Amino acid sequence: MGSMLSLAEQLSSARLMVEGLKKRADVVSSVGITEAKTGELEKSASALAALDAEQEALKAQLKTKTAEIDAEKKKLAELMSSTKKLVKIAVDKNDWLTFGISDKK
């Protein structure tokens, strides 16, 4: 199992290995693969699957939060634009810098 496998492939491969080790424990025990070793492999695969699920949930939260940020940025830009236009009407252009407006006209 190399790093070239996707996470899903690696997890699937590990599950198949665990199943095979359990079914053929009598044969693999002769090369030192114990029930404890099989349990360790199974536990590691389960931990990785749980971490992957947690990461996917965080990605979904990030996507949602990014959409919220984008919506609020758009709202702020629209408010700034309309307010800027009103300030330009009400205030002499020599005082525009007071409002952060660097436009010339």
C-alpha positions in Angstrom: 0.0 0.0 0.0 1.7 3.2 -1.2 1.0 6.8 -0.9 -0.3 6.7 -4.5 -3.6 5.3 -3.3 -6.5 7.6 -2.6 -7.8 7.7 1.0 -10.9 5.8 0.0 -8.8 3.1 -1.7 -6.4 2.9 1.3 -9.3 2.5 3.7 -11.0 -0.1 1.5 -7.7 -2.0 1.1 -7.2 -2.0 4.9 -10.7 -3.3 5.5 -10.2 -6.1 3.1 -6.9 -6.9 4.7 -8.5 -7.0 8.2 -11.3 -9.3 6.9 -8.8 -11.6 5.3 -6.6 -11.7 8.4 -9.5 -12.6 10.5 -10.7 -15.3 8.2 -7.3 -16.9 7.8 -5.8 -16.2 11.2 -4.7 -19.8 11.4 -2.4 -19.4 8.3 -1.1 -15.8 9.0 -0.3 -16.6 12.6 2.6 -18.7 11.4 4.3 -15.5 10.2 3.7 -13.6 13.4 0.4 -11.8 12.5 -1.5 -12.0 15.7 -5.0 -11.0 16.7 -3.5 -8.0 18.4 -1.7 -7.0 15.1 -5.0 -7.4 13.2 -6.8 -5.3 15.9 -4.2 -2.6 15.6 -4.7 -2.4 11.8 -8.4 -2.3 12.2 -8.2 0.4 14.8 -5.9 2.5 12.7 -8.3 2.2 9.7 -11.2 3.2 11.8 -9.3 6.2 13.3 -8.4 7.4 9.8 -12.0 7.0 8.6 -13.2 9.0 11.6 -10.7 11.8 10.9 -11.7 11.9 7.3 -15.3 12.3 8.2 -14.4 15.1 10.6 -12.3 16.8 8.0 -15.2 16.6 5.5 -17.6 18.2 8.0 -15.1 21.0 8.6 -14.8 21.5 4.8 -18.6 21.8 4.6 -18.5 24.4 7.4 -15.8 26.3 5.7 -17.7 26.4 2.5 -20.8 27.7 4.3 -18.8 30.3 6.1 -17.1 31.4 2.9 -20.5 31.9 1.3 -21.6 34.0 4.3 -18.4 36.1 4.0 -18.9 36.7 0.3 -22.5 37.8 0.8 -21.6 40.2 3.5 -18.7 41.6 1.4 -21.1 42.2 -1.4 -23.6 43.9 0.9 -20.8 46.1 2.3 -19.5 47.0 -1.1 -23.1 48.1 -2.2 -23.6 50.1 1.0 -20.2 51.8 0.6 -20.9 52.6 -3.1 -24.3 54.2 -2.4 -23.0 56.1 0.6 -20.0 57.3 -1.3 -22.2 58.7 -4.0 -24.3 60.6 -1.4 -21.2 62.0 0.4 -19.9 63.2 -3.0 -23.2 65.1 -3.5 -23.3 66.6 0.0 -19.7 67.4 0.7 -17.2 69.6 -1.2 -14.7 67.4 -3.1 -11.8 69.0 -1.1 -13.2 67.3 1.9 -13.7 63.8 0.4 -10.5 62.5 1.8 -12.0 62.9 5.3 -14.4 60.1 4.3 -11.7 58.0 2.6 -12.7 59.0 -0.9 -9.7 59.6 -3.1 -11.6 60.1 -6.3 -10.9 63.3 -8.3 -14.5 63.7 -9.5 
